[in-house]
Amino acid sequence: MTKSIGELKQHASNASRLLKALSNETRLLILCFLSQGEMSVTDINQNIQISQSALSQHLAVLRNDGLVQTRRDSQTIYYSLAKGPAAQIIDTLHGIYCQ
């Protein structure tokens, strides 16, 4: 059974949104660090070394696009890579460029 043009357009839109989020070097770096496991905002900031406000903006984009998930422990927010297409792409990129 073939997909309808409406379904294909929706998939193309989802892929475009994912690739747009991944096309930013800082967001890609954040996702690469998160592929190694859950990290607090402080831990991410120590690795990425950008301003707290810039990091918050990048994390908001990733969160809004469903690429990361969060959990709160008291006042600390922890981020992890959400399962799905982004995680698969990050794993592939990690295998190509980081090994």
Phi and psi in radians as a Rosetta constraint file:
Dihedral C 1 N 2 CA 2 C 2 CIRCULARHARMONIC -1.613 0.35
Dihedral N 2 CA 2 C 2 N 3 CIRCULARHARMONIC 2.713 0.35
Dihedral C 2 N 3 CA 3 C 3 CIRCULARHARMONIC -1.415 0.35
Dihedral N 3 CA 3 C 3 N 4 CIRCULARHARMONIC 2.596 0.35
Dihedral C 3 N 4 CA 4 C 4 CIRCULARHARMONIC -1.306 0.35
Dihedral N 4 CA 4 C 4 N 5 CIRCULARHARMONIC 2.834 0.35
Dihedral C 4 N 5 CA 5 C 5 CIRCULARHARMONIC -1.063 0.35
Dihedral N 5 CA 5 C 5 N 6 CIRCULARHARMONIC -0.602 0.35
Dihedral C 5 N 6 CA 6 C 6 CIRCULARHARMONIC -1.108 0.35
Dihedral N 6 CA 6 C 6 N 7 CIRCULARHARMONIC -0.750 0.35
Dihedral C 6 N 7 CA 7 C 7 CIRCULARHARMONIC -1.145 0.35
Dihedral N 7 CA 7 C 7 N 8 CIRCULARHARMONIC -0.736 0.35
Dihedral C 7 N 8 CA 8 C 8 CIRCULARHARMONIC -1.101 0.35
Dihedral N 8 CA 8 C 8 N 9 CIRCULARHARMONIC -0.705 0.35
Dihedral C 8 N 9 CA 9 C 9 CIRCULARHARMONIC -1.114 0.35
Dihedral N 9 CA 9 C 9 N 10 CIRCULARHARMONIC -0.701 0.35
Dihedral C 9 N 10 CA 10 C 10 CIRCULARHARMONIC -1.129 0.35
Dihedral N 10 CA 10 C 10 N 11 CIRCULARHARMONIC -0.759 0.35
Dihedral C 10 N 11 CA 11 C 11 CIRCULARHARMONIC -1.113 0.35
Dihedral N 11 CA 11 C 11 N 12 CIRCULARHARMONIC -0.707 0.35
Dihedral C 11 N 12 CA 12 C 12 CIRCULARHARMONIC -1.113 0.35
Dihedral N 12 CA 12 C 12 N 13 CIRCULARHARMONIC -0.694 0.35
Dihedral C 12 N 13 CA 13 C 13 CIRCULARHARMONIC -1.120 0.35
Dihedral N 13 CA 13 C 13 N 14 CIRCULARHARMONIC -0.763 0.35
Dihedral C 13 N 14 CA 14 C 14 CIRCULARHARMONIC -1.101 0.35
Dihedral N 14 CA 14 C 14 N 15 CIRCULARHARMONIC -0.762 0.35
Dihedral C 14 N 15 CA 15 C 15 CIRCULARHARMONIC -1.123 0.35
Dihedral N 15 CA 15 C 15 N 16 CIRCULARHARMONIC -0.703 0.35
Dihedral C 15 N 16 CA 16 C 16 CIRCULARHARMONIC -1.097 0.35
Dihedral N 16 CA 16 C 16 N 17 CIRCULARHARMONIC -0.752 0.35
Dihedral C 16 N 17 CA 17 C 17 CIRCULARHARMONIC -1.120 0.35
Dihedral N 17 CA 17 C 17 N 18 CIRCULARHARMONIC -0.730 0.35
Dihedral C 17 N 18 CA 18 C 18 CIRCULARHARMONIC -1.104 0.35
Dihedral N 18 CA 18 C 18 N 19 CIRCULARHARMONIC -0.828 0.35
Dihedral C 18 N 19 CA 19 C 19 CIRCULARHARMONIC -1.148 0.35
Dihedral N 19 CA 19 C 19 N 20 CIRCULARHARMONIC -0.585 0.35
Dihedral C 19 N 20 CA 20 C 20 CIRCULARHARMONIC -1.115 0.35
Dihedral N 20 CA 20 C 20 N 21 CIRCULARHARMONIC -0.769 0.35
Dihedral C 20 N 21 CA 21 C 21 CIRCULARHARMONIC -1.129 0.35
Dihedral N 21 CA 21 C 21 N 22 CIRCULARHARMONIC -0.654 0.35
Dihedral C 21 N 22 CA 22 C 22 CIRCULARHARMONIC -1.363 0.35
Dihedral N 22 CA 22 C 22 N 23 CIRCULARHARMONIC -0.271 0.35
Dihedral C 22 N 23 CA 23 C 23 CIRCULARHARMONIC -1.352 0.35
Dihedral N 23 CA 23 C 23 N 24 CIRCULARHARMONIC -0.129 0.35
Dihedral C 23 N 24 CA 24 C 24 CIRCULARHARMONIC -1.613 0.35
Dihedral N 24 CA 24 C 24 N 25 CIRCULARHARMONIC 2.204 0.35
Dihedral C 24 N 25 CA 25 C 25 CIRCULARHARMONIC -1.014 0.35
Dihedral N 25 CA 25 C 25 N 26 CIRCULARHARMONIC -0.732 0.35
Dihedral C 25 N 26 CA 26 C 26 CIRCULARHARMONIC -1.157 0.35
Dihedral N 26 CA 26 C 26 N 27 CIRCULARHARMONIC -0.774 0.35
Dihedral C 26 N 27 CA 27 C 27 CIRCULARHARMONIC -1.135 0.35
Dihedral N 27 CA 27 C 27 N 28 CIRCULARHARMONIC -0.659 0.35
Dihedral C 27 N 28 CA 28 C 28 CIRCULARHARMONIC -1.110 0.35
Dihedral N 28 CA 28 C 28 N 29 CIRCULARHARMONIC -0.720 0.35
Dihedral C 28 N 29 CA 29 C 29 CIRCULARHARMONIC -1.074 0.35
Dihedral N 29 CA 29 C 29 N 30 CIRCULARHARMONIC -0.767 0.35
Dihedral C 29 N 30 CA 30 C 30 CIRCULARHARMONIC -1.023 0.35
Dihedral N 30 CA 30 C 30 N 31 CIRCULARHARMONIC -0.822 0.35
Dihedral C 30 N 31 CA 31 C 31 CIRCULARHARMONIC -1.131 0.35
Dihedral N 31 CA 31 C 31 N 32 CIRCULARHARMONIC -0.634 0.35
Dihedral C 31 N 32 CA 32 C 32 CIRCULARHARMONIC -1.105 0.35
Dihedral N 32 CA 32 C 32 N 33 CIRCULARHARMONIC -0.764 0.35
Dihedral C 32 N 33 CA 33 C 33 CIRCULARHARMONIC -1.110 0.35
Dihedral N 33 CA 33 C 33 N 34 CIRCULARHARMONIC -0.722 0.35
Dihedral C 33 N 34 CA 34 C 34 CIRCULARHARMONIC -1.218 0.35
Dihedral N 34 CA 34 C 34 N 35 CIRCULARHARMONIC -0.373 0.35
Dihedral C 34 N 35 CA 35 C 35 CIRCULARHARMONIC -1.164 0.35
Dihedral N 35 CA 35 C 35 N 36 CIRCULARHARMONIC -0.318 0.35
Dihedral C 35 N 36 CA 36 C 36 CIRCULARHARMONIC -1.515 0.35
Dihedral N 36 CA 36 C 36 N 37 CIRCULARHARMONIC -0.171 0.35
Dihedral C 36 N 37 CA 37 C 37 CIRCULARHARMONIC 2.449 0.35
Dihedral N 37 CA 37 C 37 N 38 CIRCULARHARMONIC 3.013 0.35
Dihedral C 37 N 38 CA 38 C 38 CIRCULARHARMONIC -1.079 0.35
Dihedral N 38 CA 38 C 38 N 39 CIRCULARHARMONIC 2.468 0.35
Dihedral C 38 N 39 CA 39 C 39 CIRCULARHARMONIC -2.456 0.35
Dihedral N 39 CA 39 C 39 N 40 CIRCULARHARMONIC 2.569 0.35
Dihedral C 39 N 40 CA 40 C 40 CIRCULARHARMONIC -1.360 0.35
Dihedral N 40 CA 40 C 40 N 41 CIRCULARHARMONIC 2.869 0.35
Dihedral C 40 N 41 CA 41 C 41 CIRCULARHARMONIC -1.034 0.35
Dihedral N 41 CA 41 C 41 N 42 CIRCULARHARMONIC -0.695 0.35
Dihedral C 41 N 42 CA 42 C 42 CIRCULARHARMONIC -1.075 0.35
Dihedral N 42 CA 42 C 42 N 43 CIRCULARHARMONIC -0.774 0.35
Dihedral C 42 N 43 CA 43 C 43 CIRCULARHARMONIC -1.088 0.35
Dihedral N 43 CA 43 C 43 N 44 CIRCULARHARMONIC -0.759 0.35
Dihedral C 43 N 44 CA 44 C 44 CIRCULARHARMONIC -1.070 0.35
Dihedral N 44 CA 44 C 44 N 45 CIRCULARHARMONIC -0.788 0.35
Dihedral C 44 N 45 CA 45 C 45 CIRCULARHARMONIC -1.102 0.35
Dihedral N 45 CA 45 C 45 N 46 CIRCULARHARMONIC -0.629 0.35
Dihedral C 45 N 46 CA 46 C 46 CIRCULARHARMONIC -1.165 0.35
Dihedral N 46 CA 46 C 46 N 47 CIRCULARHARMONIC -0.568 0.35
Dihedral C 46 N 47 CA 47 C 47 CIRCULARHARMONIC -1.415 0.35
Dihedral N 47 CA 47 C 47 N 48 CIRCULARHARMONIC -0.688 0.35
Dihedral C 47 N 48 CA 48 C 48 CIRCULARHARMONIC -1.504 0.35
Dihedral N 48 CA 48 C 48 N 49 CIRCULARHARMONIC -0.607 0.35
Dihedral C 48 N 49 CA 49 C 49 CIRCULARHARMONIC 0.978 0.35
Dihedral N 49 CA 49 C 49 N 50 CIRCULARHARMONIC 1.011 0.35
Dihedral C 49 N 50 CA 50 C 50 CIRCULARHARMONIC -2.169 0.35
Dihedral N 50 CA 50 C 50 N 51 CIRCULARHARMONIC 2.989 0.35
Dihedral C 50 N 51 CA 51 C 51 CIRCULARHARMONIC -1.104 0.35
Dihedral N 51 CA 51 C 51 N 52 CIRCULARHARMONIC 2.663 0.35
Dihedral C 51 N 52 CA 52 C 52 CIRCULARHARMONIC -1.025 0.35
Dihedral N 52 CA 52 C 52 N 53 CIRCULARHARMONIC -0.694 0.35
Dihedral C 52 N 53 CA 53 C 53 CIRCULARHARMONIC -1.189 0.35
Dihedral N 53 CA 53 C 53 N 54 CIRCULARHARMONIC -0.696 0.35
Dihedral C 53 N 54 CA 54 C 54 CIRCULARHARMONIC -1.137 0.35
Dihedral N 54 CA 54 C 54 N 55 CIRCULARHARMONIC -0.728 0.35
Dihedral C 54 N 55 CA 55 C 55 CIRCULARHARMONIC -1.080 0.35
Dihedral N 55 CA 55 C 55 N 56 CIRCULARHARMONIC -0.763 0.35
Dihedral C 55 N 56 CA 56 C 56 CIRCULARHARMONIC -1.035 0.35
Dihedral N 56 CA 56 C 56 N 57 CIRCULARHARMONIC -0.706 0.35
Dihedral C 56 N 57 CA 57 C 57 CIRCULARHARMONIC -1.142 0.35
Dihedral N 57 CA 57 C 57 N 58 CIRCULARHARMONIC -0.750 0.35
Dihedral C 57 N 58 CA 58 C 58 CIRCULARHARMONIC -1.141 0.35
Dihedral N 58 CA 58 C 58 N 59 CIRCULARHARMONIC -0.734 0.35
Dihedral C 58 N 59 CA 59 C 59 CIRCULARHARMONIC -1.132 0.35
Dihedral N 59 CA 59 C 59 N 60 CIRCULARHARMONIC -0.609 0.35
Dihedral C 59 N 60 CA 60 C 60 CIRCULARHARMONIC -1.115 0.35
Dihedral N 60 CA 60 C 60 N 61 CIRCULARHARMONIC -0.732 0.35
Dihedral C 60 N 61 CA 61 C 61 CIRCULARHARMONIC -1.068 0.35
Dihedral N 61 CA 61 C 61 N 62 CIRCULARHARMONIC -0.832 0.35
Dihedral C 61 N 62 CA 62 C 62 CIRCULARHARMONIC -1.104 0.35
Dihedral N 62 CA 62 C 62 N 63 CIRCULARHARMONIC -0.686 0.35
Dihedral C 62 N 63 CA 63 C 63 CIRCULARHARMONIC -1.183 0.35
Dihedral N 63 CA 63 C 63 N 64 CIRCULARHARMONIC -0.796 0.35
Dihedral C 63 N 64 CA 64 C 64 CIRCULARHARMONIC -1.129 0.35
Dihedral N 64 CA 64 C 64 N 65 CIRCULARHARMONIC -0.532 0.35
Dihedral C 64 N 65 CA 65 C 65 CIRCULARHARMONIC -1.522 0.35
Dihedral N 65 CA 65 C 65 N 66 CIRCULARHARMONIC 0.018 0.35
Dihedral C 65 N 66 CA 66 C 66 CIRCULARHARMONIC 1.305 0.35
Dihedral N 66 CA 66 C 66 N 67 CIRCULARHARMONIC 0.370 0.35
Dihedral C 66 N 67 CA 67 C 67 CIRCULARHARMONIC -1.541 0.35
Dihedral N 67 CA 67 C 67 N 68 CIRCULARHARMONIC -0.370 0.35
Dihedral C 67 N 68 CA 68 C 68 CIRCULARHARMONIC -2.264 0.35
Dihedral N 68 CA 68 C 68 N 69 CIRCULARHARMONIC 2.770 0.35
Dihedral C 68 N 69 CA 69 C 69 CIRCULARHARMONIC -2.186 0.35
Dihedral N 69 CA 69 C 69 N 70 CIRCULARHARMONIC 2.757 0.35
Dihedral C 69 N 70 CA 70 C 70 CIRCULARHARMONIC -2.170 0.35
Dihedral N 70 CA 70 C 70 N 71 CIRCULARHARMONIC 2.770 0.35
Dihedral C 70 N 71 CA 71 C 71 CIRCULARHARMONIC -2.549 0.35
Dihedral N 71 CA 71 C 71 N 72 CIRCULARHARMONIC 2.527 0.35
Dihedral C 71 N 72 CA 72 C 72 CIRCULARHARMONIC -1.918 0.35
Dihedral N 72 CA 72 C 72 N 73 CIRCULARHARMONIC 2.356 0.35
Dihedral C 72 N 73 CA 73 C 73 CIRCULARHARMONIC -2.233 0.35
Dihedral N 73 CA 73 C 73 N 74 CIRCULARHARMONIC 1.765 0.35
Dihedral C 73 N 74 CA 74 C 74 CIRCULARHARMONIC 1.080 0.35
Dihedral N 74 CA 74 C 74 N 75 CIRCULARHARMONIC -2.044 0.35
Dihedral C 74 N 75 CA 75 C 75 CIRCULARHARMONIC -1.725 0.35
Dihedral N 75 CA 75 C 75 N 76 CIRCULARHARMONIC 0.010 0.35
Dihedral C 75 N 76 CA 76 C 76 CIRCULARHARMONIC -1.690 0.35
Dihedral N 76 CA 76 C 76 N 77 CIRCULARHARMONIC 2.292 0.35
Dihedral C 76 N 77 CA 77 C 77 CIRCULARHARMONIC -1.821 0.35
Dihedral N 77 CA 77 C 77 N 78 CIRCULARHARMONIC 2.254 0.35
Dihedral C 77 N 78 CA 78 C 78 CIRCULARHARMONIC -1.895 0.35
Dihedral N 78 CA 78 C 78 N 79 CIRCULARHARMONIC 2.433 0.35
Dihedral C 78 N 79 CA 79 C 79 CIRCULARHARMONIC -1.989 0.35
Dihedral N 79 CA 79 C 79 N 80 CIRCULARHARMONIC 2.548 0.35
Dihedral C 79 N 80 CA 80 C 80 CIRCULARHARMONIC -2.496 0.35
Dihedral N 80 CA 80 C 80 N 81 CIRCULARHARMONIC 2.770 0.35
Dihedral C 80 N 81 CA 81 C 81 CIRCULARHARMONIC -1.263 0.35
Dihedral N 81 CA 81 C 81 N 82 CIRCULARHARMONIC 2.223 0.35
Dihedral C 81 N 82 CA 82 C 82 CIRCULARHARMONIC -1.300 0.35
Dihedral N 82 CA 82 C 82 N 83 CIRCULARHARMONIC 2.538 0.35
Dihedral C 82 N 83 CA 83 C 83 CIRCULARHARMONIC -1.210 0.35
Dihedral N 83 CA 83 C 83 N 84 CIRCULARHARMONIC 2.576 0.35
Dihedral C 83 N 84 CA 84 C 84 CIRCULARHARMONIC 2.387 0.35
Dihedral N 84 CA 84 C 84 N 85 CIRCULARHARMONIC -2.845 0.35
Dihedral C 84 N 85 CA 85 C 85 CIRCULARHARMONIC -0.994 0.35
Dihedral N 85 CA 85 C 85 N 86 CIRCULARHARMONIC -0.694 0.35
Dihedral C 85 N 86 CA 86 C 86 CIRCULARHARMONIC -1.088 0.35
Dihedral N 86 CA 86 C 86 N 87 CIRCULARHARMONIC -0.751 0.35
Dihedral C 86 N 87 CA 87 C 87 CIRCULARHARMONIC -1.097 0.35
Dihedral N 87 CA 87 C 87 N 88 CIRCULARHARMONIC -0.688 0.35
Dihedral C 87 N 88 CA 88 C 88 CIRCULARHARMONIC -1.142 0.35
Dihedral N 88 CA 88 C 88 N 89 CIRCULARHARMONIC -0.732 0.35
Dihedral C 88 N 89 CA 89 C 89 CIRCULARHARMONIC -1.163 0.35
Dihedral N 89 CA 89 C 89 N 90 CIRCULARHARMONIC -0.758 0.35
Dihedral C 89 N 90 CA 90 C 90 CIRCULARHARMONIC -1.078 0.35
Dihedral N 90 CA 90 C 90 N 91 CIRCULARHARMONIC -0.740 0.35
Dihedral C 90 N 91 CA 91 C 91 CIRCULARHARMONIC -1.043 0.35
Dihedral N 91 CA 91 C 91 N 92 CIRCULARHARMONIC -0.737 0.35
Dihedral C 91 N 92 CA 92 C 92 CIRCULARHARMONIC -1.132 0.35
Dihedral N 92 CA 92 C 92 N 93 CIRCULARHARMONIC -0.823 0.35
Dihedral C 92 N 93 CA 93 C 93 CIRCULARHARMONIC -1.086 0.35
Dihedral N 93 CA 93 C 93 N 94 CIRCULARHARMONIC -0.687 0.35
Dihedral C 93 N 94 CA 94 C 94 CIRCULARHARMONIC -1.073 0.35
Dihedral N 94 CA 94 C 94 N 95 CIRCULARHARMONIC -0.757 0.35
Dihedral C 94 N 95 CA 95 C 95 CIRCULARHARMONIC -1.115 0.35
Dihedral N 95 CA 95 C 95 N 96 CIRCULARHARMONIC -0.609 0.35
Dihedral C 95 N 96 CA 96 C 96 CIRCULARHARMONIC -1.373 0.35
Dihedral N 96 CA 96 C 96 N 97 CIRCULARHARMONIC -0.816 0.35
Dihedral C 96 N 97 CA 97 C 97 CIRCULARHARMONIC -1.788 0.35
Dihedral N 97 CA 97 C 97 N 98 CIRCULARHARMONIC -0.325 0.35
Dihedral C 97 N 98 CA 98 C 98 CIRCULARHARMONIC -1.983 0.35
Dihedral N 98 CA 98 C 98 N 99 CIRCULARHARMONIC 0.119 0.35
